[in-house]
Amino acid sequence: MTQATRVQALCHAMSGVRYYMRLWARAWVSSWRSVPGRRTDGWGFSPLDQIKTTNVKKLVPVWTLSSGMVEGHESPPIVNNGVMFLTTPQNQVLALNAKTGDMLWRYKKELPEDLTQLHPTNRGVGLLEDKVYLATVDCHVLALDAKTGKVV
């Protein structure tokens, strides 16, 4: 299989994951399963009204996280049922308690030693049922158990 064929297969697989995310995203309105907001159609408006121009100056960080990676982080976090999933460069996935920032698990895919990466960032995960999907820089799609981070 050529590199181009693998990339096409990967894109096809991820488009299927996005399709199912769209089907279920409306069922979990308390979650942020899409970027730039709650919806999957690109609409960034949020109906939340707790933050207003009158109180925005009072906001303070509740928690922060250092991933330990120095390369650029370009993937948006996805929140589902109180768990925040985010990816880092070098094919890592982190699952955090969204309220406290406590790490629930971390997955790191071992990459081939001879792999040349021009841009080691990642674009995020897809969610479907109890699985977290990651498209890796070496042309694989992995399914991780959302509760444990183990490859299924």
Summary of the structure (lengths in Angstrom):
residues: 152
radius of gyration: 16.6
end to end distance: 23.7
largest distance: 57.9
contacts: 360
relative contact order: 0.16
helix: 17%
strand: 24%
